Every structure is written in structure tokens, then in C-alpha cells.
Amino acid sequence: MINTKNLEFYINEFCNYMLLEKNLSINTINSYKKDILQMKNYVLIKFENKINIKDILSKEIFDKYLIYLYDREYKPSTLARKLSSLKSFVIFLEDEKVISANPTKYLKFPKLARKIPKTLDQDIIDSMLNNSKYLSLRNSTIIELIYATGIRASELINIKINDIDFNEATLRILGKGSKERIIPIHDLALNLISKYWKNEIHNHNKLVKTKKIKFNRELLFLNTYGKKLTRQGLWYIIKNISKKLG
């Protein structure tokens, strides 16, 4: 059970876990820690230090804190990051058997503004998603991931499977200037990625057995030759889908 004395211990343990097990950068870990401490300080100030630290992890407190964050009028992306930090910390405590219930389980992340590539308009993207049953599993996953996260083409083609945390429903992106950020992924996109990856591994194993082709499966998306998908290749896929759907 968490109390005032050992909360800092678990926060530090969580940061060490993110560094050693998740291989996150120091800057990203510091952002996590800052978000967690912000909630802790909010509770202590709000209740004038008269609340047990363990109550921070109650659903009631989380709901009040969520209202507080919304009242601060943070940008949706900032709010989503703060909630993702708290959710990751709570999942860590649950995995370590420190707590038995997860108060963040039903937290709803704010909808992020979706940056559609300049070559596509909203109607085309909607058409792609509505007709995804006619697309390959890889291409459906690509379109859903672009739409759900707003990541750049250069970021999408460099995603590795280890950048996706299926347990915490997050995607790690290394952007311009090697700046690392963590993006929440909604269930639909996460389930599609999982289905796609299982299918890719199955096909890869078949090809290796027949010695027809062998390739590195670190990257999430490859072209039909088992090579890294290029930006030109990605735009070719999107333009080809656009033509097929009219």
C-alpha cells in the first residue's frame, strides 16, 4: 500500500523502469515524472495535506484532477500526454502488485487534431477508412495510423514494432532533431496493428522456411520486397488507394 513515505520511491522506480526496460530518453522520462508530480502536488494542495497519498490513486480523485486539467485549458496533445504519463505509472504499480485496481482504466483521452497529409483531403481519408475492407491489411493499418495519430510520413516509415506499447496503448515517435514523444493510440488502431503484425510474422515465417526471402522484422512497415518502405513508396500507396476509391 502506498503512503507518503514511499510514493517518491515508486516514482523513482517507475523512472528507472522506463529508462532500463522501455529505453526511453531522459527528457521523456523527466516529462513523465513532471506529470506525475503535478497530480501529487495538486492533491496535497487541494486537500491541504489532509489526504493520504494512497487516495491519489482512487477513481474519485482522478476524475476531479481530470476536471482540473480541462479547466486549465491545456492543448489536447498536452492533456493526452499528461493522462498517458499517469496511466503508465498506474499500470506499472499494478504490474508490481503495489495496487490491486487501476483507476485509469476507463480514462478517456481527448481527441487529438488529426494532421492529414497535404496531398489528401478529409473526404478521401474518410472514404479510405469507410472502405478499408477493400484494402490490404498493411494499407488499412497505415491509413488508420496516419489518421489516428497525425504523424508525418517520415515518422511512420521509421516506426519499429518495439516503439509500440500494446499494454499501455502508446506509440513512441522519434521526430525532427531526434526529439522523442509518446502518443496515445486508441483501441481501433491498436487492434488493427496487432492483427496486421501477427499476419506479417506468419507470412515472414512461411517465406523463411521456403528460403524465398529473408528480411529484418524490426520495422513495422515494409514494401513487397521486404525492404524499408520509403516516403515515395508510402505516397504511391496512398495515391493508388485514392485512385481506386475514386
Secondary structure, 3 states (H helix, E strand, C coil): CCCHHHHHHHHHHHHHHHHHCCCCCHHHHHHHHHHHHHHHHHHHHHCCCCCCHHHHHCHHHHHHHHHHHHHCCCCHHHHHHHHHHHHHHHHHHHHCCCCCCCCCCCCCCCCCCCCCCCCCCHHHHHHHHHCHHHCCHHHHHHHHHHHHHCCCHHHHCCCEHHHEECCCCEEEEECHHHCEEEEECCHHHHHHHHHHHHHHHHHHHHHHHCCCCCCCCCECCECCCCCECCHHHHHHHHHHHHHHHC
